[in-house]
Amino acid sequence: MIRRQRRHPRGYANRLRRRDAVEATFGSFKRRLGARIRSHRRHNQRAEVLARAVVWNLLGKIYHERFA
């Protein structure tokens, strides 16, 4: 990792910023919608995660329509 940083400092910084953005998004998602999945069956777990993703996208759309 340090070797990559020294060889390609600009690319490393871009990749690190992208990772920070992804981690921040996942953290925000979990804080707002919960980190636990309450379903036990695989099919229901999938449906629960997809429902949360839809809610997350709707919240983002509402936010951007209101404040952008």
Contacts in CASP RR format, 6 or more apart in sequence:
PFRMAT RR
TARGET T0000
AUTHOR 0000-0000-0000
METHOD contacts of the structure
MODEL  1
MIRRQRRHPRGYANRLRRRDAVEATFGSFKRRLGARIRSHRRHNQRAEVL
ARAVVWNLLGKIYHERFA
4 12 0 8 1.000
5 12 0 8 1.000
29 52 0 8 1.000
29 56 0 8 1.000
32 56 0 8 1.000
32 59 0 8 1.000
33 52 0 8 1.000
33 55 0 8 1.000
33 56 0 8 1.000
34 52 0 8 1.000
37 45 0 8 1.000
37 48 0 8 1.000
37 49 0 8 1.000
38 48 0 8 1.000
39 45 0 8 1.000
39 47 0 8 1.000
39 48 0 8 1.000
END
